[in-house]
Amino acid sequence: MLVLFDLQDVLDYGILGVFVGRKGVDACGSSHSLTVVEVDGVRTLLVSNRSSGDCGLRIDLSKFNLIEGDHLIVTGRLSGSAPSRGWALQLLKYNLNCSHCEEGELARNVFPKLGEVFSLSCLLDESDMNKEIHIQSRTWIKGMEHADFFIDSIVIIRTDKNSSLLDSRKVVYTMEADAYLKEMDGGGYTEYLFSTGGPRYTVNITPGSRNIHMGNRQNDWDGLDLRTSLLGLQRGSPYKIRVKGKVDGVAPEGSEMMLQLLPNYDWRCNTRVKDNDEFILEHKFSETEIETLTSVRIATNMEGKTMDFSIYAIELVVDNLDECLR
């Protein structure tokens, strides 16, 4: 999977309080500002001083060398000035530089609540290559058209840069797009990822990438859980998970990386590893597994219970590629 753009790379290495248009990301509308702020130790983009619902964030898709099937994901939160109901965040498509003379095409519409993360996403097709995306708001509550909001993450990903069947893959979750993948107070959690067992994970941030390190392990179940119960998985869809990682240092004799399906604690993808090995764990779920699945755990067997490891990518998709090739 190729990450074409990640807003967090700009925010992490930018200057607090300053945001200028970066590679096609800037303000839309007038009389408002985009400001880099820090909330609970996490950098985010504040959209404020808005005079109308049209004032928001603009993404110029022509700047990214996109192809059909690339996936745009925007996540954020409401600020305290936003109403708790009757207020929608929208993702609209406009022809490039024509937002002042035409109606936008509504691609996504969500009604977030205070304290909750909202997500706006869409698969891009060939006709979108010379369009611009606007993130803006609508409300029927008088006086609330100008409420502030935060943009935590903008990610554009390509799930398989060599495939002509990208429409056959729908991204359900990626670690790269997890808005709260930071070492927060105490570390060890986002909305979807949780540390299990004793140690908590730490997040290493480098230009262009983030990875999760699991250290100080004492038990085979000390690992990382992806909470699939929050992702709205449905029976009948061909879900597939793919995890990429690396052993950090010594792997005791007989060590294996594994996926464990909860709540039944069924092990999948046992993969033998040695010192400093890179590994990939991949599993396609059966309908029976999806019926009961609440979490997928990334951990080890008993032999590897003290082994440190890092996770570089987690991707959960609806993958119709096998059916398309039949």
N, C-alpha and C positions, 0 to 999 in steps of 0.2 A: 504494500500500500504506500502511495506517495502523497506526502503532505505538501500541497502547492502553496499554501499560505496559512499562517497561524498568527492571529493578532497578539497572542501572549508573547511572542518573540519580540514584538515591538514594545509592548508595555513593560516587560521585564528589564529591558536594556535601554528604555527611554528615560525621560526626566519627568518626575512627578509634577503635575500641573501643566504640562506642555503636551499637546498633541497636534501634529500637522499631518496633512494628507499623506499617507504612506502607501505607495503602490496601489492606488485606486480606492483607498478608503478615506472618506472625508465626510463633511457635513452636507446635508441637503436641507432645503428650505432657507429661511433667513432668521436673523436676530436670535441666534442661540449659540451655544458653545459645546465643544467636546474637550473634556479635561481628564487627564490621567490622575486617578486618586487611589488611595490605599484603604481598603476596608477589611478589618480583621486580618491584616498582614498580607492580603491578596490585592494585587494591582488590577484595576478595572477601569473602564471608560465611562465617565458620567456624561450623559446627554442632558443638559440643563439650560435654563434661561430661554425656554421654548415659548414662542408667541402663538403657535398653533399646532395641531396634530401632525401637519406635514413636515414640521421641523424634526429631523432625526438623523439617521446615518445612511450614507450612500456608498455602495460598493460598485465600482466600475469593472464589469466582468471582462471587458476588452483588454485589460492589463495583465491577464493571468495565463494566456496561451492555453485555454481550456479546450477540452474535447467533449463530445456527447457522453453523458453518463457520469461526469464529475459531480461531486456531492458538496453542497454548501450547507453548513450548520452554524447557526447563530444562537448563542445562549446568553441569558442575562437575568436581571431581577428588577423589581420595582423599587423606587426609593420611597421614603416615608411620606413624600408629598402626593403620591398616587392614591386614588381611591381603592377601596377593598373590593369593589364590584363595579360592573358596568363599564370597564375600561379594557380595550383590546389593543394588543400589539399586532402589527401586520407586516408581512413581507410582500412587497409589490415589485413587479417587473415593469420597467419602462424602456422604450427605445432610447438609445444613447443620446443624451443632451436634449431630450424632448419632454421632460417631466413637466415643463411649464405649459405645454400645448396639447397634452393628451391625458386621458385617464389611464392609470396604471392597471396592470393585470394582477389581481389578488391571487397570490400563490399559497399563502398560509395565513391563518388568523387564530390567535390564542387569547384566552381571557385569564391572565395570571392573577394570583393572589399575593398579597404582601407576605414576604418571607419565603416564597417559593421560587425556584428556578424555572424560567420559561425557555422553551426551545422552538426555534423556527428553522425549518430545513426544507430543502428541495433538491431533486435531481435535475441537472441542467441538460437541455437538449441543444441541438445544433442552432436553433433559432435564438438561443440566449447568448451566443458568443459576443454579440455587439449590443448588449443591453446593460442596464444598470439596475441594481437592487436597492430599494429603499426600505429601511426599517423605521416605521412611524406608528402613530397611535390614532385610535378613534374612540370617542366616548359620547354618550348622550347626557352626561352629567355636566351641567353648565358650570363653567369656571375651571374645569379639570382638563381642558384640552392641552394645557401647557405643562402637565405634571412631568417631573424628571424620571429618568430610568437609567439603569446601568447596563452596559454591554460587557460581559465577562469574556466572551470567546467568539471569534469568527474563524472558522476553519474551512478550507477547501481541500478536499481529499480526492484522490484517484485510487480506487480499490484495486485495479489491475491495469496498469498502463499498457500492457501488451494485448489486452482482450478487446475484441470487437463486440462483445456481448455484455457490456457494462450494465445495460438496462435489466439484465437478469439478476443483478445483485442489489439488494436494498440494505443499506447499513442501518443496523439497529443500535449498536453501541461501538464506539472506539475510545480507547484510552486517550488518544491525542485530542479528542474533542471534549473530554471531561473538564468542565469549566472550573472545578475546584481541585484539580490535581496539583496540590501544593502541600508543603509540610505545614499544616495549620497548627493551632495551639495544641501541642501534644502529639500531633501527627496521627496517621493511621486511619484516615477515613475520607471519603467524599460522599456524595449522595448515593453512588452506586458501588463503590469499592470500600471494603472493610478489612482491616487486619484481623486475623484469627489466631487464637492461642495467646502466648505471652508477649512476644515482641511486637512493636508497631513499626510500620514501614516508614522509610524516609524517601523523599523525592529529590532526585538530583536533576538540576536544570542546567543545560548547556545550550549554546546557540543552536536553534533548530530542532532540539529534542528534549524530552523529559523521560526519565526512567524511575522505576520504583525499586528500591533496594530492601530486601528482607534479610536482616542480620540478627545475630544473637539468638538463633533458633535452638530450642531444646527438645521439641517434639515433632513428630512427622506431620501433625496437623497445623503447625505454625506456618501460616501462609497468607494468602490473599483471596478474599471472596468477591466475586462479581454477583450482585444481587439481581438476578434475572426476574424476580417477582415484581420488580418495579418497571420492567421494560415492556409489559403488555404482550408477551409471547402468546401466539394462538396455535391451537392444534391444527394440523394440516399444512403448515408452512415448513419448508425444508431449511431449518436453522443450522448454521455451522459456526463454530467458534474456532479461532486461531490465536495462539499465544506464542510470542517470540521472546526468548530470554537468554540468560547466560549465567553459568555457574561462576560465583565470585570466589576464586581461590580453590581450596582443597575439596574434593569430593571423596568421601570415604568409599572403600571398596563395596560394590554392589548398589551404589546410589542410583535412584531413579526419580525423575520428575514425573508428576502425574496431574490429571484433572480428577476432581471428585464431585459427583453430582449429589446435591443435597435436596431433600432431607434424607434420602435413602443411603447416603454414604457409599455410593457405587463408584469404583475407581475406573478411569478410562485413560487411554494414551500413555501407559507406562513406557517411559523412555529412559534407557540407560545413559548415564552421563559420567564423565571423568573430569579431572581438574580443568577449570576454566573453559569448559565446553560451552558452545552456543547450542540452543535447542529450540525446536518448534513443536508445540502440542496442538493437534488439530482433531476435532471431533464433530461429526454430523449427527444431530440428535434424532432419535426415533420419536414417533408420535406419543408413545407411552411415556418416554422420558419427559417430554414437554408438558404432559398432563400434570405431573407432580413436581416439576423442577421449581425450586425456590432460589438456589444459588449454585454457582460453579466455583469450586475452590481450587486454587493453584498451590500445590504443596509437594511433599516427597514421600517416599516409602520410609520404613523404620531405619534402614541403613543410612539414609541421607538426612536424618532428623537434625543434625547439627550443621548442615551445609548451608552456607549463605548463597543467595542468588538474586538476580535483578531481572525485572520484567520491562521490556522495551516496547511492546505493542500487545494490545488485546483488541480483537475485532470480532464482533458478533453480527452476522448478516443473515438475511433470507437469501439463500443461494439456489437459484434455479438453473445454474450453469449445467449441471449434469443432465437435467431434463432437456435443455436446449440442444445438447450435443447428441442426444439419442436419435 
